Amino acid sequence: MTQGEILFELEGQPPRVIKAGDALFEPGGDVIHYQGANNRPNAQSQLVVTMFAPPGTPVLTVVSAEELAERRHLRVTQPG
């Protein structure tokens, strides 16, 4: 994080706040990234992301509503 703070949620982990100066690692593979949202309503947040993937492989895959429902039990925080 280079500025501000974000609310970050990864499958199998509780949401946590990442603040300016913090670093984070997000594993590749079969893990859903649920949110990475600005945690400061009146301030800008900024982070630098570096993603690696083998040639020809997408670095981002959008998860279908059906898969989200099937994996709901893996999410620590259950949406309303």
Helices and strands as residue ranges (DSSP letters): E 5-10, E 16-19, E 33-38, H 65-70, G 72-74
